[in-house]
Amino acid sequence: MSWTGSEFEVKKIGFKFEGTEAYKSVECIGSMEEDMAVKTVTKKCRGVVRKKRSRGTGEGTIKLTVHIPYAIYVEAFGMDLDSLKEGVYAYGQNSKHKNFAMVADVEDEDGNEKLKAYPNAAMNTGVVRKIENGAEEVAELELEVGVMPDEYGNGLYETLVEEGDEETANEWMTAFTPEMVQVESA
């Protein structure tokens, strides 16, 4: 294994919304921050902690800074309301953030590739944008994605491309499902 353990660059992110077949790609990414939650259980004996066990919950948060295509943005925030004329979008009481699966292609500083997947996610925050007149740089959007466990109890899957099977790696960014990474039981 030549993976250094350092996630250095996010090459691509894909979003697949409930009820759709294909992942929609985002390649202009500033940063991605991942924070997966744990639950810690302690055992005390006469007021002194004697044992601690931490386990993943399958929940977490991803913070992204990106330039995201407007169609993905509108769909993620539920701004594509049926009650509006074509080409008009709104955000308010009728906007329901859509659940989606998210995949990411990440490299270490040596170019070794890791694929990540969050099969059950939704936007955690509302619409937040900043416009600065006269700026020298176009501002990236800051998005917060909530990760929830899937039917297998997992919120995050990842594979090192050099270690996994070729078929899984080839399909990961375009057709990932939790079922495709499960071992078939006899």
C-alpha positions as CSV (number, residue, x, y, z in Angstrom):
1,M,0.0,0.0,0.0
2,S,1.5,3.3,-1.0
3,W,-1.3,5.6,0.4
4,T,0.3,8.1,2.7
5,G,-2.8,8.7,4.8
6,S,-2.8,12.3,3.8
7,E,-5.9,13.5,1.8
8,F,-4.3,16.3,-0.2
9,E,-6.7,17.2,-3.1
10,V,-10.3,16.6,-4.0
11,K,-10.4,16.0,-7.7
12,K,-14.2,15.6,-8.2
13,I,-17.4,15.3,-6.2
14,G,-20.6,13.8,-7.5
15,F,-24.2,14.2,-6.3
16,K,-27.1,11.7,-7.0
17,F,-30.5,12.9,-5.8
18,E,-33.2,10.5,-4.7
19,G,-35.2,9.3,-7.7
20,T,-32.5,10.0,-10.3
21,E,-30.1,7.5,-11.9
22,A,-26.9,9.4,-12.6
23,Y,-24.4,11.3,-10.5
24,K,-24.0,15.0,-11.4
25,S,-20.3,16.1,-11.2
26,V,-18.6,19.1,-9.6
27,E,-15.0,19.6,-10.3
28,C,-14.3,23.1,-9.1
29,I,-13.7,22.4,-5.4
30,G,-11.9,24.7,-2.9
31,S,-12.0,22.5,0.1
32,M,-13.8,19.6,1.8
33,E,-13.9,19.0,5.6
34,E,-15.3,15.8,7.0
35,D,-16.3,15.2,10.6
36,M,-17.9,11.8,11.4
37,A,-19.5,11.4,14.8
38,V,-18.9,8.9,17.5
39,K,-20.8,7.8,20.6
40,T,-18.7,7.1,23.7
41,V,-19.9,4.8,26.4
42,T,-18.1,4.8,29.8
43,K,-18.0,2.4,32.6
44,K,-17.4,3.8,36.1
45,C,-16.5,2.1,39.3
46,R,-17.0,4.2,42.4
47,G,-17.0,7.4,40.4
48,V,-13.8,6.5,38.4
49,V,-13.8,5.8,34.7
50,R,-12.5,2.3,34.2
51,K,-13.4,1.7,30.6
52,K,-14.4,3.7,27.5
53,R,-15.6,2.4,24.2
54,S,-16.2,4.7,21.2
55,R,-18.2,3.6,18.1
56,G,-19.1,5.4,14.9
57,T,-22.7,6.5,14.6
58,G,-22.8,6.7,10.8
59,E,-23.7,10.4,11.2
60,G,-21.4,13.3,10.3
61,T,-20.9,16.7,8.7
62,I,-19.1,17.7,5.5
63,K,-18.2,21.3,4.9
64,L,-17.6,22.2,1.3
65,T,-16.3,25.3,-0.5
66,V,-17.2,24.9,-4.1
67,H,-18.3,26.5,-7.3
68,I,-21.3,24.4,-7.9
69,P,-23.5,24.2,-11.0
70,Y,-26.8,26.1,-10.4
71,A,-28.9,23.0,-11.4
72,I,-27.4,21.0,-8.5
73,Y,-27.7,23.9,-6.1
74,V,-31.4,24.3,-6.9
75,E,-32.1,20.6,-6.6
76,A,-30.2,20.2,-3.3
77,F,-32.1,23.0,-1.6
78,G,-35.5,22.1,-3.0
79,M,-35.9,25.3,-4.9
80,D,-37.4,23.7,-7.9
81,L,-41.1,24.1,-6.9
82,D,-43.8,22.7,-9.1
83,S,-46.0,25.8,-8.4
84,L,-43.6,28.2,-10.2
85,K,-43.2,29.1,-13.9
86,E,-40.5,27.4,-15.8
87,G,-37.1,29.0,-15.1
88,V,-38.2,30.5,-11.7
89,Y,-36.9,29.0,-8.4
90,A,-37.7,29.9,-4.8
91,Y,-36.5,29.1,-1.3
92,G,-38.9,29.2,1.6
93,Q,-41.4,27.2,3.6
94,N,-42.1,24.9,0.7
95,S,-38.5,24.1,0.0
96,K,-37.6,20.6,1.2
97,H,-33.9,19.8,1.1
98,K,-33.5,16.7,-1.0
99,N,-31.6,13.6,0.1
100,F,-28.7,12.6,-2.1
101,A,-25.7,10.3,-2.3
102,M,-22.3,12.0,-2.6
103,V,-19.1,10.5,-3.9
104,A,-15.6,12.1,-3.9
105,D,-12.3,11.3,-5.7
106,V,-9.4,12.3,-3.4
107,E,-5.7,12.0,-3.9
108,D,-2.7,12.1,-1.5
109,E,0.3,14.3,-2.2
110,D,1.8,11.5,-4.4
111,G,-1.2,11.2,-6.6
112,N,-2.5,7.9,-5.1
113,E,-6.3,7.8,-5.4
114,K,-8.9,7.2,-2.7
115,L,-12.6,7.0,-3.5
116,K,-15.2,8.1,-0.8
117,A,-19.0,7.8,-0.7
118,Y,-21.7,9.2,1.6
119,P,-24.8,7.2,0.6
120,N,-27.4,9.2,2.7
121,A,-26.9,12.9,2.9
122,A,-28.8,16.3,2.7
123,M,-27.9,19.9,3.1
124,N,-27.7,21.0,6.8
125,T,-28.0,24.7,6.3
126,G,-30.1,27.0,4.2
127,V,-29.2,29.2,1.3
128,V,-26.1,31.2,2.2
129,R,-24.2,33.3,-0.4
130,K,-21.9,36.3,-0.3
131,I,-21.4,38.8,-3.1
132,E,-18.6,41.3,-2.9
133,N,-18.6,44.1,-5.4
134,G,-15.2,44.7,-6.9
135,A,-13.7,41.5,-5.6
136,E,-10.6,40.2,-7.2
137,E,-11.8,36.6,-6.9
138,V,-15.2,34.9,-7.4
139,A,-16.4,33.7,-4.0
140,E,-16.9,30.0,-3.5
141,L,-20.1,28.8,-1.9
142,E,-19.9,27.3,1.6
143,L,-22.1,24.3,1.9
144,E,-22.7,22.1,5.0
145,V,-23.9,18.6,4.2
146,G,-25.4,16.3,6.9
147,V,-24.4,12.7,6.6
148,M,-26.8,10.0,8.0
149,P,-26.3,6.2,8.2
150,D,-27.6,4.1,5.3
151,E,-29.6,0.8,5.7
152,Y,-26.3,-0.9,6.6
153,G,-25.5,1.6,9.4
154,N,-22.7,3.3,7.5
155,G,-22.4,7.0,6.6
156,L,-19.1,6.8,4.9
157,Y,-17.4,4.2,2.6
158,E,-13.9,4.6,1.1
159,T,-11.5,2.5,-0.9
160,L,-8.0,2.9,-2.1
161,V,-8.0,2.5,-5.8
162,E,-4.8,0.4,-5.8
163,E,-6.3,-2.1,-3.3
164,G,-9.9,-2.4,-4.4
165,D,-11.3,-4.3,-7.3
166,E,-11.2,-2.6,-10.7
167,E,-14.9,-2.9,-11.4
168,T,-15.9,-1.2,-8.2
169,A,-13.3,1.6,-8.7
170,N,-14.6,2.1,-12.3
171,E,-18.2,2.4,-11.2
172,W,-17.7,4.4,-7.9
173,M,-18.0,8.0,-9.2
174,T,-20.9,7.2,-11.6
175,A,-23.0,4.5,-10.1
176,F,-22.1,4.0,-6.4
177,T,-24.6,2.2,-4.2
178,P,-24.1,0.7,-0.8
179,E,-25.1,-2.7,-2.3
180,M,-22.2,-2.7,-4.7
181,V,-19.6,-2.8,-1.9
182,Q,-21.3,-5.5,0.2
183,V,-20.1,-9.1,0.3
184,E,-22.7,-11.4,-1.1
185,S,-23.8,-13.9,1.6
186,A,-24.2,-17.6,0.6
